[in-house]
Amino acid sequence: MAEASHVHDPVGVLAVLLCTLALILYAAARPPLGRFFKIVPPLVLCYFVPAGLVAAGVLPRTSDLYEWVKQWVLPGSLVLLTVSLDLKAILRLGPKAVVVFLAGSVGVVVGGPIALLIWHRHLPVDAWQAMSYLAGSWIGGSANGVAVARSFRTPDAAIAPLIVVDAALAYIWMGLLLFLAARRTRVDRWLRADPGAVKRLEVELAGRTSPSRRDPTAADWLGLMGVAFGGAWVGAVGADRLACLPWLAGVNSFISPFAWTVILATAIGTLLSFTPIQSLEAAGASRTGGIMVYLLVASIGAGADFAGLFKGETIYYLALGVTWILIHGLVIFATARVTRSPFFFVAVGSQANIGGVASAPLVAAAFNTSLAPVGVLLAIAGYALGTYGGQLCAMICRAVAGSG
């Protein structure tokens, strides 16, 4: 409880969380600890270390700060993560790249309900709620995962097993894609693909200068915060209005007001990406959004009760996740074979869904370093799709759970 902790004032709680995150990320950047963080991603520690501080009595289990972060920092991060979307650049990659990437997203949407249908007898009746996190995360990223989970009122503790499944399977899947990348000639032959499309893309990107980065000024920082929290506020106001519309009563029976907030925040960021505000990416819009995600994950971890984390169903969540990701792989490989798309589009499109912006460029660079921006572009597109695709997947999972 808050009274039993050493720190209970919201400002003090915020200071402890920020210092904890800084230490984790500092340690992750140190070469001697590199191997450890290849096995245990920093995001996992950002979730479980605050939980350990709660167990040690340093932080409270409940705090107004945790709720404030979920209510405002979450939609704000979605705005910043989508404002850098460059739809024209994505379309220039060609139809095959876009189709294969979208097939990966479809594979996540349909894979979740099928996996639940297979494993539901071994899982809690509300397992579909916990799956809502993975649905959003495997199309977009952690921010989308939390947004979708919050949209369906998923308890914080229910997310814990899925964060472990997410981290474990995403890294194993990336390892498999990198293994196949080293054998791409044989894979392309099986896909009946023309590798010349990738070679032409290599030449084009190698001759193009990378997007400029600049040290953010005071005006940039204020602009970033204004766009993030302004977008979150407009989303919340719009959500309140939509929740009161009589002709949306049927829709509002299964879409919560907060779900409308994250839907609108994602839409606002996407719309702003077509305006000069997109230039804030050069000052670090997506990096700032990523920092906000770390704080969000830490707040959820601190507020979660982990009493049920090591129950028997955790292993079944892992089995569900394996089934789910294999269905995603089946859909994206089948699409690539039908469209005769090179394995490069499969690997990067899949990792842009499952791994996100942190790892998709690494997979792209395994083919050629000049191709890394393709991973960034598709991963950012995943941020825009993750909220909507994740919510659709969760709705289907809920229907499957109800019929089961």
C-alpha positions as CSV (number, residue, x, y, z in Angstrom):
1,M,0.0,0.0,0.0
2,A,1.0,3.6,-0.4
3,E,1.3,4.1,3.3
4,A,3.8,1.2,3.7
5,S,6.2,2.5,1.0
6,H,9.2,4.7,1.6
7,V,8.1,6.9,-1.3
8,H,4.5,7.7,-1.9
9,D,4.3,11.3,-3.2
10,P,3.6,11.2,-6.9
11,V,6.6,13.5,-7.7
12,G,8.9,11.2,-5.6
13,V,7.5,8.1,-7.4
14,L,8.1,9.7,-10.7
15,A,11.7,10.6,-9.7
16,V,12.4,7.0,-8.6
17,L,10.9,5.5,-11.8
18,L,12.9,7.9,-14.1
19,C,16.1,7.1,-12.2
20,T,15.4,3.4,-12.4
21,L,14.8,3.6,-16.2
22,A,17.9,5.7,-16.7
23,L,20.1,3.1,-14.8
24,I,18.5,0.2,-16.9
25,L,19.2,1.9,-20.2
26,Y,22.6,3.0,-19.1
27,A,23.5,-0.6,-18.2
28,A,22.0,-1.8,-21.5
29,A,24.5,0.4,-23.4
30,R,27.5,-0.9,-21.5
31,P,29.4,-3.6,-23.6
32,P,30.1,-5.9,-20.6
33,L,26.4,-6.3,-20.1
34,G,25.6,-6.6,-23.8
35,R,25.1,-10.4,-23.7
36,F,22.7,-10.2,-20.8
37,F,20.5,-7.6,-22.5
38,K,20.5,-9.7,-25.7
39,I,18.7,-12.4,-23.7
40,V,16.6,-10.1,-21.5
41,P,15.5,-7.0,-23.4
42,P,15.6,-3.7,-21.4
43,L,11.8,-3.3,-21.8
44,V,11.3,-6.4,-19.7
45,L,13.4,-5.0,-16.9
46,C,11.6,-1.7,-17.2
47,Y,8.5,-3.7,-16.3
48,F,9.8,-6.0,-13.6
49,V,12.3,-3.9,-11.7
50,P,9.6,-1.3,-10.6
51,A,7.6,-4.3,-9.5
52,G,10.6,-5.4,-7.4
53,L,10.8,-1.9,-5.9
54,V,7.2,-2.2,-4.9
55,A,7.8,-5.6,-3.3
56,A,10.8,-4.1,-1.4
57,G,8.6,-1.3,0.0
58,V,10.3,1.5,-1.9
59,L,7.4,2.3,-4.2
60,P,3.6,2.1,-3.5
61,R,1.4,-0.4,-5.2
62,T,-1.1,2.3,-6.1
63,S,-0.4,5.9,-7.0
64,D,-2.1,8.7,-8.8
65,L,1.0,8.9,-11.0
66,Y,0.4,5.4,-12.4
67,E,-3.1,6.3,-13.6
68,W,-2.0,9.7,-14.9
69,V,0.8,8.1,-17.0
70,K,-1.7,5.5,-18.5
71,Q,-4.3,8.2,-19.1
72,W,-2.1,10.8,-20.8
73,V,1.4,9.6,-21.5
74,L,0.1,6.5,-23.4
75,P,-1.9,8.4,-26.0
76,G,0.8,11.1,-26.1
77,S,3.4,8.5,-27.0
78,L,1.1,7.2,-29.8
79,V,0.9,10.7,-31.3
80,L,4.7,11.0,-31.4
81,L,5.3,7.5,-32.7
82,T,2.9,8.0,-35.6
83,V,3.7,11.6,-36.5
84,S,6.9,10.5,-38.2
85,L,5.0,8.2,-40.6
86,D,6.1,8.8,-44.3
87,L,3.3,7.2,-46.3
88,K,4.8,8.3,-49.7
89,A,8.1,6.7,-48.9
90,I,6.4,3.5,-47.9
91,L,4.4,3.4,-51.2
92,R,7.6,4.0,-53.1
93,L,8.9,0.6,-51.8
94,G,6.4,-1.0,-54.3
95,P,3.2,-2.9,-53.9
96,K,4.9,-6.2,-53.0
97,A,6.6,-4.7,-49.9
98,V,3.3,-3.2,-48.7
99,V,1.2,-6.3,-49.5
100,V,3.6,-8.6,-47.7
101,F,3.8,-6.3,-44.7
102,L,0.0,-6.0,-44.4
103,A,-0.2,-9.8,-44.7
104,G,2.0,-10.0,-41.6
105,S,-0.5,-7.8,-39.8
106,V,-3.4,-9.9,-41.0
107,G,-1.5,-13.0,-39.8
108,V,-1.5,-11.5,-36.3
109,V,-5.2,-10.6,-36.4
110,V,-6.3,-14.1,-37.5
111,G,-3.6,-16.0,-35.7
112,G,-4.7,-14.8,-32.2
113,P,-8.3,-16.2,-32.4
114,I,-7.1,-19.5,-33.9
115,A,-4.5,-19.9,-31.2
116,L,-7.1,-19.2,-28.5
117,L,-9.5,-21.7,-30.1
118,I,-6.7,-24.3,-29.8
119,W,-5.5,-23.5,-26.3
120,H,-8.6,-22.0,-24.5
121,R,-9.3,-25.1,-22.4
122,H,-5.9,-24.6,-20.6
123,L,-6.3,-20.8,-20.1
124,P,-8.4,-18.6,-17.9
125,V,-11.8,-17.5,-19.3
126,D,-10.5,-13.9,-19.6
127,A,-7.4,-14.9,-21.4
128,W,-8.6,-12.9,-24.4
129,Q,-8.1,-9.8,-22.4
130,A,-4.4,-10.6,-21.7
131,M,-4.0,-11.4,-25.4
132,S,-5.1,-7.9,-26.3
133,Y,-1.7,-6.7,-25.3
134,L,0.1,-9.1,-27.6
135,A,-2.3,-8.3,-30.4
136,G,-1.4,-4.6,-30.3
137,S,2.3,-5.2,-29.6
138,W,2.8,-7.7,-32.5
139,I,1.3,-5.3,-35.1
140,G,2.7,-2.1,-33.7
141,G,4.8,-2.0,-30.5
142,S,4.6,-1.9,-26.8
143,A,2.6,1.4,-26.7
144,N,0.0,-0.1,-29.0
145,G,-0.1,-3.3,-26.9
146,V,-0.8,-1.3,-23.7
147,A,-3.3,0.9,-25.5
148,V,-5.3,-2.1,-26.8
149,A,-5.1,-3.8,-23.4
150,R,-6.3,-0.6,-21.6
151,S,-9.1,-0.3,-24.2
152,F,-10.5,-3.6,-23.0
153,R,-9.9,-2.9,-19.3
154,T,-7.3,-5.6,-19.0
155,P,-5.8,-5.7,-15.4
156,D,-2.2,-4.8,-15.3
157,A,-1.2,-8.1,-13.7
158,A,-2.8,-10.0,-16.6
159,I,-0.3,-8.4,-19.0
160,A,2.8,-9.8,-17.1
161,P,2.9,-13.3,-18.7
162,L,2.3,-11.9,-22.1
163,I,5.2,-9.4,-21.8
164,V,7.5,-12.4,-21.1
165,V,6.0,-14.3,-24.1
166,D,6.4,-11.2,-26.3
167,A,10.0,-10.7,-25.4
168,A,11.0,-14.4,-25.7
169,L,9.2,-15.2,-29.0
170,A,10.0,-11.9,-30.7
171,Y,13.8,-12.5,-30.2
172,I,13.5,-16.2,-31.2
173,W,11.6,-15.2,-34.3
174,M,14.2,-12.5,-35.2
175,G,16.9,-15.2,-34.8
176,L,15.0,-17.4,-37.2
177,L,14.6,-14.6,-39.8
178,L,18.3,-13.8,-39.6
179,F,19.2,-17.5,-40.0
180,L,17.0,-17.6,-43.2
181,A,18.5,-14.3,-44.4
182,A,21.9,-15.9,-44.6
183,R,20.2,-18.5,-46.9
184,R,18.0,-16.0,-48.8
185,T,19.0,-17.3,-52.3
186,R,17.5,-20.7,-51.6
187,V,14.4,-19.1,-49.9
188,D,13.9,-16.8,-52.8
189,R,14.1,-19.8,-55.1
190,W,11.3,-21.5,-53.1
191,L,9.3,-18.3,-53.2
192,R,9.8,-18.1,-57.0
193,A,10.8,-14.5,-56.4
194,D,12.9,-12.1,-58.4
195,P,15.7,-10.9,-56.2
196,G,16.4,-8.1,-58.7
197,A,13.7,-5.9,-57.0
198,V,15.7,-5.9,-53.8
199,K,19.0,-5.1,-55.7
200,R,17.3,-2.2,-57.4
201,L,16.0,-0.9,-54.0
202,E,19.6,-1.2,-52.6
203,V,20.9,1.0,-55.4
204,E,18.2,3.5,-54.9
205,L,18.6,3.8,-51.1
206,A,22.4,3.8,-51.3
207,G,22.3,6.9,-53.4
208,R,19.8,8.7,-51.2
209,T,20.9,10.7,-48.3
210,S,19.6,9.7,-44.9
211,P,17.0,11.9,-43.1
212,S,18.7,14.7,-41.3
213,R,18.9,14.7,-37.5
214,R,19.5,17.7,-35.4
215,D,20.1,18.4,-31.8
216,P,16.7,19.4,-30.4
217,T,16.3,23.1,-29.4
218,A,14.2,24.4,-26.5
219,A,11.5,25.2,-29.1
220,D,11.7,21.6,-30.4
221,W,11.3,20.1,-26.9
222,L,8.3,22.4,-26.2
223,G,6.8,21.5,-29.6
224,L,7.2,17.8,-28.9
225,M,5.5,18.0,-25.6
226,G,2.8,20.3,-27.0
227,V,2.1,17.9,-29.9
228,A,2.1,14.8,-27.6
229,F,-0.1,16.1,-24.8
230,G,-2.2,18.3,-27.1
231,G,-3.0,15.3,-29.2
232,A,-3.8,13.2,-26.1
233,W,-6.1,16.0,-24.8
234,V,-7.9,16.3,-28.2
235,G,-8.3,12.6,-28.3
236,A,-9.8,12.5,-24.8
237,V,-12.2,15.3,-25.5
238,G,-13.2,13.7,-28.8
239,A,-13.7,10.4,-27.0
240,D,-16.0,12.0,-24.4
241,R,-18.1,13.4,-27.2
242,L,-18.3,10.1,-29.2
243,A,-19.2,8.2,-26.0
244,C,-22.3,10.4,-25.7
245,L,-23.6,10.1,-29.2
246,P,-26.9,8.2,-29.3
247,W,-26.3,6.8,-32.8
248,L,-23.1,5.2,-31.6
249,A,-24.7,3.5,-28.6
250,G,-24.3,0.1,-30.2
251,V,-20.6,0.7,-31.0
252,N,-20.0,2.2,-27.5
253,S,-21.3,-1.0,-25.9
254,F,-18.1,-2.7,-26.8
255,I,-15.7,0.2,-27.3
256,S,-14.8,2.0,-24.1
257,P,-14.2,5.8,-23.8
258,F,-10.4,5.2,-23.4
259,A,-10.5,3.0,-26.5
260,W,-11.8,6.0,-28.4
261,T,-9.0,8.1,-26.9
262,V,-6.3,5.8,-28.3
263,I,-8.0,5.4,-31.7
264,L,-8.3,9.2,-32.0
265,A,-4.7,9.8,-30.7
266,T,-3.3,7.4,-33.4
267,A,-5.4,9.1,-36.0
268,I,-4.2,12.5,-35.0
269,G,-0.6,11.5,-35.2
270,T,-1.2,9.9,-38.6
271,L,-2.9,13.1,-39.9
272,L,-0.1,15.3,-38.5
273,S,2.4,13.2,-40.4
274,F,1.0,14.9,-43.6
275,T,1.8,18.3,-42.2
276,P,5.0,20.3,-41.6
277,I,4.8,19.0,-38.0
278,Q,6.4,15.8,-39.3
279,S,9.7,17.7,-39.3
280,L,9.8,17.2,-35.6
281,E,11.0,13.7,-36.3
282,A,14.4,15.2,-37.1
283,A,14.4,16.5,-33.5
284,G,13.5,13.1,-32.1
285,A,9.7,12.7,-32.1
286,S,9.8,8.9,-32.2
287,R,12.7,8.7,-29.7
288,T,10.8,10.9,-27.3
289,G,7.7,8.7,-27.9
290,G,9.9,5.6,-27.0
291,I,11.0,7.3,-23.8
292,M,7.4,7.8,-22.9
293,V,6.7,4.1,-23.6
294,Y,9.5,3.1,-21.1
295,L,7.8,5.3,-18.4
296,L,4.4,3.8,-19.3
297,V,5.7,0.2,-19.0
298,A,7.4,1.0,-15.6
299,S,4.2,2.5,-14.2
300,I,2.2,-0.6,-15.3
301,G,4.8,-2.9,-13.7
302,A,4.8,-1.0,-10.4
303,G,1.0,-1.2,-10.2
304,A,0.7,-4.8,-11.1
305,D,0.1,-7.7,-8.7
306,F,2.3,-10.6,-9.7
307,A,0.7,-13.3,-7.4
308,G,-0.5,-15.3,-10.4
309,L,2.5,-14.8,-12.7
310,F,4.0,-18.3,-12.0
311,K,0.8,-20.3,-12.1
312,G,0.4,-23.2,-14.4
313,E,-1.3,-21.3,-17.2
314,T,1.9,-19.3,-18.0
315,I,3.3,-22.2,-20.0
316,Y,0.1,-22.4,-22.0
317,Y,0.4,-18.7,-22.8
318,L,3.8,-19.5,-24.2
319,A,2.3,-22.4,-26.2
320,L,-0.5,-20.0,-27.4
321,G,2.2,-17.5,-28.4
322,V,4.1,-20.0,-30.4
323,T,1.0,-21.1,-32.3
324,W,0.1,-17.5,-32.9
325,I,3.4,-16.5,-34.3
326,L,3.6,-19.6,-36.5
327,I,0.2,-18.7,-38.0
328,H,1.6,-15.2,-38.7
329,G,4.6,-16.8,-40.4
330,L,2.4,-19.1,-42.5
331,V,0.2,-16.2,-43.7
332,I,3.2,-14.0,-44.6
333,F,5.2,-16.7,-46.4
334,A,2.1,-17.9,-48.3
335,T,1.4,-14.3,-49.4
336,A,5.0,-13.9,-50.5
337,R,4.9,-17.2,-52.5
338,V,1.7,-16.2,-54.3
339,T,3.0,-12.7,-55.1
340,R,6.5,-14.0,-55.8
341,S,7.9,-11.5,-53.4
342,P,11.6,-11.7,-52.3
343,F,12.4,-13.0,-48.8
344,F,13.7,-9.6,-47.9
345,F,10.1,-8.3,-47.9
346,V,9.0,-11.3,-45.8
347,A,11.8,-10.8,-43.2
348,V,11.5,-7.1,-42.8
349,G,7.7,-7.0,-43.0
350,S,7.4,-9.7,-40.4
351,Q,9.9,-8.2,-38.0
352,A,8.3,-4.7,-38.5
353,N,5.1,-6.4,-37.1
354,I,6.5,-8.7,-34.4
355,G,9.6,-6.8,-33.3
356,G,9.0,-3.2,-34.1
357,V,11.2,-0.2,-34.9
358,A,14.0,-1.4,-32.6
359,S,14.7,-4.6,-34.5
360,A,13.2,-4.3,-38.0
361,P,16.2,-2.2,-39.2
362,L,18.6,-4.8,-37.9
363,V,16.9,-7.5,-40.0
364,A,16.9,-5.2,-43.0
365,A,20.6,-4.4,-42.5
366,A,21.4,-8.2,-42.5
367,F,20.6,-8.1,-46.2
368,N,22.4,-4.8,-46.9
369,T,23.1,-1.9,-44.6
370,S,21.6,0.5,-47.1
371,L,18.3,-1.2,-46.6
372,A,17.9,-0.4,-42.9
373,P,15.6,2.5,-43.5
374,V,13.0,0.1,-45.0
375,G,12.7,-1.6,-41.6
376,V,12.2,1.8,-40.0
377,L,9.5,2.8,-42.4
378,L,7.5,-0.4,-42.1
379,A,7.8,-0.5,-38.3
380,I,6.5,3.1,-38.1
381,A,3.6,2.0,-40.3
382,G,3.0,-0.7,-37.7
383,Y,2.5,1.9,-35.0
384,A,-0.3,3.4,-37.1
385,L,-1.9,0.0,-37.7
386,G,-1.2,-1.5,-34.3
387,T,-4.1,0.2,-32.4
388,Y,-6.7,-0.7,-34.9
389,G,-5.5,-4.2,-35.9
390,G,-5.0,-5.1,-32.2
391,Q,-8.5,-4.0,-31.2
392,L,-10.0,-5.9,-34.1
393,C,-8.0,-9.0,-33.1
394,A,-9.1,-8.6,-29.4
395,M,-12.7,-8.3,-30.4
396,I,-12.5,-11.5,-32.4
397,C,-10.7,-13.3,-29.5
398,R,-13.5,-12.1,-27.2
399,A,-16.1,-13.6,-29.5
400,V,-14.1,-16.9,-29.7
401,A,-13.9,-16.9,-25.8
402,G,-17.7,-16.3,-25.6
403,S,-18.5,-19.0,-28.0
404,G,-16.2,-21.4,-26.3
